[in-house]
Amino acid sequence: MRKQRRGGFKLNRRRHSSANHYSKMWLPVRVPKLHMNPISPVMEEEPGVKKGTQTGEERPSEPSASGKLLVSVIIPAMNEQKTIGAVIREARRVHPHTEVIVVENGSSDRTAKVAAAAGARVISFPEPLGHDVGRRIGAEAASGQVLLFLDGDIVIPYVRLRPFIQAICAGADIVLNDYHGPVNRTSVHPVVDAKHVLNILSNRADLGGASMTGIPHAISQRALKKIGLKSLEKPPLFQAMSIVSGLRVVTVYGIAVGRMNATRKKQDGKDPLVDVIVQDHLDAIAWITSHLGTRAGFTDLKRKRIRDEVKP
């Protein structure tokens, strides 16, 4: 359904096929300078996984030292002894040649011992590293051509993780979870808002709220080399830079991780990570506007904003 809005903007709202419905806003003028690589549904189906996965052109994977594709699963963890073993066991089954790297930081429990016993390589730090820093450290230590990022407190069956690996092998550079957060509430969570806004400004409104802020997501070594390790500490920035750089960013079948995520302790009635994550998105938006202009590459619809140019 198309609806005319004041000022000439048209909104096209449609329902998404996943369980979590959301609305998409299609802006009337797209960014002409961004090169968008075509994507096509060529992925092999997994049992229990719905159709609809999109990937880029198939390209040969670079071999590891053993001559075989290697997948690196990176799991930051802090006080996750109850779940980390199960997370690792599922992660080790995503591909025949998989290394699991757990970046254990600031734990006061047996997370490191449980992770090692489950077969993971454990990199330990006595103090907390800070939000998302563990992703960068894990990626720096990884040997795989495909990097899959998980959390230590959310157990996801391996059959639902394999499509992320397959999509990278088929030509994608960034593969996101097709999960968008609840948007049909009167008050939308600020992190959900930030994800949608960033994708719109990146000229990828089709991604909805899919984001590297959430898990699971996978990236190729090509993307890592092109964008750089440091940006992994701010996943929204890495995602925005990848899109603007012309890398293939796609989604696969959604996993509703929001329902699986443990509720964090609040400080003064507020989740302390909300401001951190929103600021990461603001930093990504600042990067986009610094490279594409204050309107992020969108036209101004021929408005004359300088008073002297406007004729009565």
Phi and psi in degrees as a GROMACS rama.xvg file:
@    title "Ramachandran Plot"
@    xaxis  label "Phi"
@    yaxis  label "Psi"
@TYPE xy
-107.165  136.361  ARG-2
-132.646  127.906  LYS-3
-79.658  127.552  GLN-4
-106.797  158.595  ARG-5
-62.3689  136.6  ARG-6
95.8617  1.00439  GLY-7
93.3193  -4.36067  GLY-8
-77.4415  143.97  PHE-9
-120.034  135.245  LYS-10
-108.734  132.191  LEU-11
-117.997  105.365  ASN-12
-105.85  130.517  ARG-13
-141.756  161.072  ARG-14
-87.1506  143.094  ARG-15
-89.2062  156.895  HIS-16
-78.1178  -14.7029  SER-17
-78.0032  173.962  SER-18
-67.7426  -28.1956  ALA-19
-97.5231  102.228  ASN-20
-76.5667  148.361  HIS-21
-154.478  165.591  TYR-22
-104.212  146.091  SER-23
-117.871  141.45  LYS-24
-110.041  121.102  MET-25
-99.7359  114.052  TRP-26
-75.315  149.016  LEU-27
-72.1574  -25.8136  PRO-28
-126.14  121.771  VAL-29
-93.5125  166.099  ARG-30
-73.1352  118.22  VAL-31
-77.5169  -20.4847  PRO-32
-88.8451  -17.6259  LYS-33
-79.981  132.951  LEU-34
-91.2504  113.662  HIS-35
-100.872  119.649  MET-36
-78.4888  133.584  ASN-37
-67.0525  147.462  PRO-38
-127.899  152.23  ILE-39
-141.505  148.708  SER-40
-77.7528  93.4516  PRO-41
-122.363  10.0837  VAL-42
-79.8129  145.538  MET-43
-70.1015  138.528  GLU-44
-78.7359  144.186  GLU-45
-105.806  147.435  GLU-46
-58.1689  132.476  PRO-47
80.7699  4.44984  GLY-48
-112.85  131.529  VAL-49
-71.6746  159.688  LYS-50
-76.5765  168.747  LYS-51
117.753  1.98346  GLY-52
-70.491  140.134  THR-53
-118.925  139.28  GLN-54
-137.587  173.723  THR-55
-93.0766  -164.91  GLY-56
-63.3885  142.121  GLU-57
-71.7359  135.071  GLU-58
-137.146  150.803  ARG-59
-66.2579  139.726  PRO-60
-82.8779  142.877  SER-61
-71.9511  133.97  GLU-62
-75.5838  154.501  PRO-63
-82.5654  -173.686  SER-64
-61.6113  -27.8554  ALA-65
-85.5289  -1.09263  SER-66
85.7013  6.61465  GLY-67
-123.613  153.176  LYS-68
-61.7088  132.668  LEU-69
-118.927  133.006  LEU-70
-107.044  130.644  VAL-71
-107.611  121.661  SER-72
-102.633  123.389  VAL-73
-112.055  125.295  ILE-74
-131.353  99.7191  ILE-75
-69.3108  142.511  PRO-76
-149.893  142.043  ALA-77
-146.261  113.585  MET-78
55.4746  54.4656  ASN-79
-120.554  33.8148  GLU-80
-62.2128  -25.4538  GLN-81
-74.206  -28.7992  LYS-82
-117.509  -19.7416  THR-83
-61.0045  -35.264  ILE-84
-61.8161  -45.8838  GLY-85
-67.1328  -38.2726  ALA-86
-60.1918  -44.4052  VAL-87
-67.0467  -42.1298  ILE-88
-60.8912  -39.751  ARG-89
-69.9227  -40.5466  GLU-90
-62.2069  -37.3532  ALA-91
-68.2086  -13.2679  ARG-92
-99.442  4.06977  ARG-93
-72.9169  -24.0508  VAL-94
-157.804  149.449  HIS-95
-59.697  -26.8334  PRO-96
-122.382  92.7289  HIS-97
-131.721  134.332  THR-98
-110.79  139.772  GLU-99
-114.514  123.701  VAL-100
-114.588  118.746  ILE-101
-104.469  122.286  VAL-102
-99.4037  96.2129  VAL-103
-93.3018  120.104  GLU-104
-138.022  128.243  ASN-105
70.1493  21.2815  GLY-106
-80.9735  146.131  SER-107
-114.621  7.47725  SER-108
-116.578  -156.398  ASP-109
-98.0611  27.3921  ARG-110
-54.0736  -48.4317  THR-111
-62.3184  -44.3956  ALA-112
-66.4878  -41.6164  LYS-113
-65.2563  -40.6614  VAL-114
-64.1618  -44.3008  ALA-115
-64.1773  -41.0658  ALA-116
-64.862  -27.5512  ALA-117
-83.1259  -3.9575  ALA-118
103.756  12.534  GLY-119
-91.5669  154.31  ALA-120
-85.7527  124.575  ARG-121
-109.212  127.711  VAL-122
-111.91  113.553  ILE-123
-107.614  144.373  SER-124
-133.389  134.559  PHE-125
-69.4074  -25.8123  PRO-126
-115.007  154.659  GLU-127
-59.7533  138.347  PRO-128
-85.2059  -21.5835  LEU-129
106.395  154.709  GLY-130
-58.0288  124.162  HIS-131
73.9467  -2.79231  ASP-132
-64.8684  -34.6744  VAL-133
-59.4247  -29.3542  GLY-134
-64.8108  -42.4299  ARG-135
-66.6647  -42.9311  ARG-136
-64.5423  -41.5861  ILE-137
-64.1602  -41.1481  GLY-138
-65.79  -36.4555  ALA-139
-65.5852  -32.1285  GLU-140
-87.9071  -10.0225  ALA-141
-75.2028  148.768  ALA-142
-110.447  -9.16685  SER-143
-75.4699  157.908  GLY-144
-81.8919  -20.0249  GLN-145
-122.428  131.141  VAL-146
-114.421  120.984  LEU-147
-111.652  128.233  LEU-148
-107.697  128.874  PHE-149
-129.684  174.455  LEU-150
-113.669  151.69  ASP-151
-76.0328  -8.06462  GLY-152
-113.071  5.82308  ASP-153
-123.841  112.668  ILE-154
-89.0016  119.279  VAL-155
-121.267  126.037  ILE-156
-56.8849  142.915  PRO-157
-60.9142  -30.6003  TYR-158
-65.4419  -22.135  VAL-159
-90.9078  -9.94816  ARG-160
-93.8476  -27.9807  LEU-161
-58.2957  -37.0632  ARG-162
-57.4898  -29.0036  PRO-163
-66.6996  -39.5338  PHE-164
-68.5819  -45.7  ILE-165
-61.7002  -37.6422  GLN-166
-65.6741  -39.1593  ALA-167
-64.3793  -44.9236  ILE-168
-62.0715  -27.5076  CYS-169
-86.4818  -2.26472  ALA-170
126.448  -6.52575  GLY-171
-76.6126  157.233  ALA-172
-107.715  -35.8884  ASP-173
-128.596  126.916  ILE-174
-121.067  119.7  VAL-175
-107.996  152.834  LEU-176
-70.0157  126.25  ASN-177
-78.3901  56.6243  ASP-178
-122.332  134.267  TYR-179
-121.293  -2.71513  HIS-180
77.569  158.459  GLY-181
-72.0037  124.451  PRO-182
-121.902  3.61681  VAL-183
-98.6272  19.0649  ASN-184
-95.731  159.895  ARG-185
-62.2389  -41.2554  THR-186
-115.129  108.821  SER-187
-81.6116  138.826  VAL-188
-59.7576  137.588  HIS-189
-59.4604  -31.5127  PRO-190
-68.4798  -39.5113  VAL-191
-63.3807  -44.7627  VAL-192
-55.8782  -46.9937  ASP-193
-61.9133  -39.6752  ALA-194
-63.2285  -46.2957  LYS-195
-64.7928  -43.9709  HIS-196
-62.9472  -43.3597  VAL-197
-62.0008  -40.9084  LEU-198
-67.1783  -36.1642  ASN-199
-64.7724  -46.5284  ILE-200
-68.145  -22.9361  LEU-201
-83.8298  3.91575  SER-202
67.3906  29.1793  ASN-203
-131.417  55.3523  ARG-204
-59.8039  -22.9253  ALA-205
-64.4187  -19.3288  ASP-206
-77.6703  -12.8691  LEU-207
59.0702  -122.085  GLY-208
-104.084  11.5198  GLY-209
-62.9873  136.175  ALA-210
-155.952  149.176  SER-211
-71.1916  -8.82884  MET-212
-65.4443  -31.7805  THR-213
-98.4274  168.455  GLY-214
-118.966  162.527  ILE-215
-76.4519  155.733  PRO-216
-150.481  154.924  HIS-217
-130.815  150.107  ALA-218
-135.381  155.492  ILE-219
-90.0335  159.271  SER-220
-62.1377  -32.2656  GLN-221
-59.6802  -44.5478  ARG-222
-65.0362  -41.4426  ALA-223
-62.3198  -42.3384  LEU-224
-69.124  -35.5187  LYS-225
-75.3344  -40.4941  LYS-226
-90.7361  -36.8316  ILE-227
104.184  149.973  GLY-228
-64.6726  -41.7484  LEU-229
-56.4499  -37.2441  LYS-230
-67.8171  -16.6538  SER-231
-64.4171  -20.2805  LEU-232
-70.6898  -15.7959  GLU-233
-127.849  85.2657  LYS-234
-52.7484  -40.2294  PRO-235
-61.3564  -35.1657  PRO-236
-66.9355  -44.165  LEU-237
-60.2214  -41.1234  PHE-238
-65.2411  -46.6956  GLN-239
-63.2812  -43.1382  ALA-240
-63.5994  -36.6135  MET-241
-65.2291  -43.5249  SER-242
-64.6967  -49.343  ILE-243
-64.5776  -30.3613  VAL-244
-77.1579  -5.88632  SER-245
88.5433  11.1404  GLY-246
-72.7995  154.483  LEU-247
-81.8927  115.265  ARG-248
-115.013  118.316  VAL-249
-132.522  172.708  VAL-250
-121.29  156.196  THR-251
-125.335  175.6  VAL-252
-43.4274  130.727  TYR-253
-71.8361  140.954  GLY-254
-119.04  118.651  ILE-255
-76.3565  72.5317  ALA-256
-68.4113  -21.8212  VAL-257
-59.5831  -31.6886  GLY-258
-79.5924  -21.1279  ARG-259
-90.8257  -19.3487  MET-260
-71.8344  132.646  ASN-261
-68.7957  144.294  ALA-262
-71.0198  125.626  THR-263
-81.4321  150.469  ARG-264
-65.6508  134.941  LYS-265
-92.8256  149.783  LYS-266
-116.814  118.249  GLN-267
56.6933  38.6262  ASP-268
77.3614  12.6618  GLY-269
-136.214  141.153  LYS-270
-67.389  120.336  ASP-271
-66.8491  -19.9776  PRO-272
-84.2833  -14.6578  LEU-273
-58.7517  -48.4406  VAL-274
-64.148  -36.5125  ASP-275
-63.8986  -47.194  VAL-276
-68.4436  -42.0473  ILE-277
-62.5041  -40.6973  VAL-278
-63.0723  -37.3432  GLN-279
-59.4204  -39.5223  ASP-280
-68.8802  -38.348  HIS-281
-64.3336  -37.0582  LEU-282
-64.7651  -37.9648  ASP-283
-66.433  -40.934  ALA-284
-64.1541  -39.9877  ILE-285
-61.8282  -37.9611  ALA-286
-65.4291  -42.4319  TRP-287
-61.7597  -48.147  ILE-288
-68.4244  -28.1486  THR-289
-72.2216  -23.6837  SER-290
-100.786  -27.6352  HIS-291
-115.54  1.33605  LEU-292
99.4462  167.384  GLY-293
-63.7229  -21.3422  THR-294
-102.527  17.3624  ARG-295
56.8864  29.4285  ALA-296
91.8865  -9.31189  GLY-297
-78.9238  149.479  PHE-298
-74.3672  167.118  THR-299
-100.228  17.4501  ASP-300
55.0215  34.0966  LEU-301
61.8475  23.504  LYS-302
-70.3062  145.69  ARG-303
-106.346  102.192  LYS-304
-92.0357  -14.3508  ARG-305
-83.2271  125.474  ILE-306
-57.3995  -38.754  ARG-307
-66.6785  -21.6951  ASP-308
-88.2956  -14.1775  GLU-309
-88.2515  119.721  VAL-310
-93.6395  141.036  LYS-311
